[in-house]
């Protein structure tokens, strides 16, 4: 049997070892979040990232003259004076007639005409001229040109991202409560449009003595969860409209929600994005002092 002094000493060593392991685990976690932040900034500032956006132009039915010249129906912030004509047909098909000699490429090939396949409806058609490019997006029943420029002012003058200090306590293991039947939730965007989204269950946890229940969007089982949230910091320290949090699918009835990875939507960085707003269930009655703060560069 160990003497009491020796047992106490060994106990102290064991406790010290446990403390070191905990610190190492915390250090590893902090490093992983820092690496995630670096990757996040790299995606944001990439040549095709959100900071490259220079325009969002909704198309009228029929012919839309497109180019940087002021006499066009769609006046681009870059590219040739007359790029061509984009035709929105009644069927929803979008066609492009290129102005000869404008130096326009469609999917890296010089053509005089092409069908423009919108994002999400097959292989997206990319139109480019120099450093400027655009493609078609669909929002509700409206079609628009999303325009980018690898040399955009926002990309060149990126101000960096401000964060709350990394706090492992904001990495929360929540209960996953599946619904008997999938529910359809209407999600509004900053344009005032609404679209249905599928919710297969809810995540439930306690924070600051409150029971929090959030609805993550998830089209099918096994896909990552997507949370659109707002909280008591929104419009003060963080972006007013929303922040996004992604989480892995549930495992054994649990979901890990890491609010240290709460990120700003594209609308925080550019006025040319159409971001979703949180459903009322996802407005937290507490201050989530973790993740990204509001982007100072856009102000």
Secondary structure, DSSP 8 states (H G I E B T S, - for coil): ---HHHHHHHHHHHHHHHHHHHHHHHHHHHHHHHHHHHHHHHHHTSTTSGGGEEEEEE--SEEEEEESSTTSSEE-SSS-S--EEEEE-TTS-EEEEE-TTS--EETTEE-SEEE---TTSSS---EEETTEEEEEEEETTEEEEEEEETT-HHHHT-----B----GGGEEEEEEEEEEEEEEEEEEBTTS-EEEEEEEEEEEEEETTEEEEEE-B-SSTTS-EEEEEB-TTBTTTB-SS-EEEEE---BTTEEEEEGGG-EE-GGGT-TT---B---GGGB-SS----SB---GGG-
